[in-house]
Amino acid sequence: MRVTCRSAKWGAHNRKKATVDILLLAHLTSSYDDWRVVFDEDTEARKAIISGETLVAQADEKTAMIVFYGVDMEAMATFLGTPEFAERTSHLVSGHTVYSISELAPPA
């Protein structure tokens, strides 16, 4: 498994809008390395959407896992919904599964 950390300042004091932390699974139709090249090309665009850290890993041969901290979900939906994004990624990914991440309280 490959894991890459992209450091950034994060925390409630840095967030301007209501944000969430998410786990996104990219279901790959290409190699992880080919997908990763296109993912990395979007680094600058993601700065307007994500106020925190981004963690990226290869889960298996056909799945990439991305954890985003501090996501503006409205902006993310707009970004993912553009024809340009679809054109650049349609040959690499069959779809995405998105999970919300939240802290659990310890058992009583």
N, C-alpha and C positions, 0 to 999 in steps of 0.2 A: 504494500500500500504506500502511496506517495502522499505526503501531507505538506502543504505550503501555507504559511501564515503571511498575511498582508497586514502589517501593523498600522493602526490608526488610533487616534484619540476617540474614546467612546465613553458613554455614561450619560445619565439623565441631564447633567448640566450642559451637555453639548447638543442636545436635541432641540430643534426648533419646532418641529411638528410631532404629532403623536406617531410613534414608530413601534415596530415589533421586531422580534428576533425570529428568524426562520431557518429551517433546514430545507434546502431545495435539492431534489434528486433529478439529475438530468439523465434520461434514458437514451443512451448513445446508440447510434446506428453507424458510427465511425470509430476510429481508435480514440482512446483517451487523449493521446498526444495531439492528434488533429483537432479535436474539440478544444483542447486547452489553448491552442494558438488563437482561435477565434475568441474564446473567453477572455484571454489576456488583452486582446485588442480593445475590449470595452472598459478597461480600467478607469479611464478618465470619465466616461459617461456614467459609470456607477457612482462616482463621487457625489453626484447630484441626488442620488437615490438612497445611498447608504451612509449613515453617519458614523459607523463603527467599523469593527474588524470584519474581514472576510477570510474564512478558512476553506481551503479547497483540498479534496482528496479523491483518489480513485477507489471506489468501493469494490468494484469487480470489473471484468472486461467490458461490461456494457452499462456501467453506472458510475457517474461522477456525483460526489456529495459536496454541496456548498453550504456553509453556514454563514449567514449574513446577520450582523448585529446592527440594530438601529435602521430598519428598512421603512421608508415611506412607501407603503403598499400602493397608494394611488399612483405615485410616480413610477413604481416598478411595473404596474399593470400597463401604464402608458408606454413605457420603454419596450416591454416584451410584446406589446401589440402592434408595433410599427411594422409596415411592410419591409423596411430595410432589415430589421432584426430577423424576420421570417426568412427573407431571401438569403441572409448570411448563415443561418443555422439549420434550415430545413433538411439539408443533406447530412447533418451531423447528429441530430436529435429527433427522436420520435415523439417526445413529449416531456413534460415536467410534472413531478409530484411535489407539492409544497406543504410543509408542516410548520405550525406555529410552535415556538419554543418558549416555555415559561418556567419560572422557578417553582419547584414544589416545596410546600411546607413540610418540615420534618414530622414524622408520625408522632402522635400524642402518647 
